[in-house]
């Protein structure tokens, strides 16, 4: 038994496919399959039930894979401790970021990160929250910047900042005549939302006290896959939307045909946190990264205490 074989084992469990696992491990499928078969024979158990159509992990195999992940992480600690003795951020940091945050936060911190920690290799992955947490649990990323609370016991989080939401609508919209936006205005607004799966869509619904999405009527089919597309739809006169503060400095949000309005009632913000596994060995690297983020935030967001 060696670390290489444990890596093969974990990769097959993560992908559910021997061919895909072999590609990720940069070996041929027969080589990977053969090593896993030898490992199963050494352990005296069957980890994977193989059929022509699928690969299923056995109950005992699931426990073996969980322990293999721990062994691989502990082995990784040895390498990382040696590197972090000189610089906590010298080893690669695999960071997941939600799509409604990454295009607006990353430009603020990438250059300062490069200037302050020139040896750092930051590997960024943009995915929806559920996918990021799934990848975090599989050790495919080291941490994730997300905007929803996490209650899973295997994760911890560092609260970074609160990001207010602003209402944005065309200049010729009926809301333009309102001096102050109140809750009732949002409840009756022709609000555009992101597509299913985006936490920003759910947060917008909560702020507007919407119990569920419209499934009928003019707004039913108006969904956008990105915040930039949503802003373009607003500029074209299809409706209104809420945008997080960091997105207000984009060219789309500064379109002269649009008006941005501050929301002055409670709980109109989202909290951005850095989430990581409790077992992740480089807590100091995450703390340094968090401090760098906070140091380079604009004035329109509120750092957490």
C-alpha positions, 0 to 999 in steps of 0.5 A: 500500500502506498500514497499513490494507490490511495490517491487512485482509490479516492479519485475513483470514488470522487469521479465514479468512473475508472476512465475519468479517474485515470485521466485525472491521475495521468495514468492509463486506465488498466494501470489504475484499475490494476493498482486498485485491484491489488489494494483490494486484495491486500486489504481483503475487501471489495471497495468498488462494485464494478458493472459495465455501466457503473461503479458503486462503492460498497459500505465498507469501501466508503469507510476505507475511502474516508480514511484514505482521504485523511491519510492523504491530507496528513501526508500533504501536511508534511509537505506543506509544513515544510514549505510554510516554515518559510512562507505560509502562502508559498504552497498553492492555494485552491480557492473556490468563489461563487460567480456573483462574487468572483468577477468583482472581488478578485480584481481587488485582491489579485495584484496586492496578493502578487505584490505581497506574496509573489511566490503564491499560486492561487488557483481559482474555481468559479462554481455555484455554492452547492458545487463548491461545498461538494468539492471542498468536502472531496478535498478538490479545493482548499477553501471557498468564498461563499455568501450563505451560512454553512452548518456542516460539522466538517466545515469552519468559516471566517466571516469576512464582510457584509455586502449591501444590496442596491436596487437598480432600475431604468431611468424611465421606470415607475420607481424613478418617481419614488424619493425613497424605496420601501419594502412594499416597493420591492414586493410589487416590483417587476424583479428579475432573478438569476437562474435556479441554483444561484444563492443570490437569487434566493437572497433576493427573494428573501429581501423581497419577501417572495415565497417562491418564484413566479412560474407564470406571467411575463416574468416567468421565463426571464432568468439570467445565468450571470449578474452581467446578463441580468444588468443588461436585461435591466438596461434593456427595460425588462425590469428591475433587480438587486445587485451586491455592492461590489458589482456597482463599479462595473461598466454595466451597473454604471450605464447612464440609462440606469439608476441605483438606489440604496435600500434603507431597511433591515437585512438588505445585505449578504455576508461573505465568508471563507469556508474551509475543512476543519482538518485543513492544515494551513489555517495561517495561510487562510488567515493571511488571505483573509486579512489581505481581502479585508485590507483591499475592500472598498468603502461600500462594504462593511468588514465583519468584526 
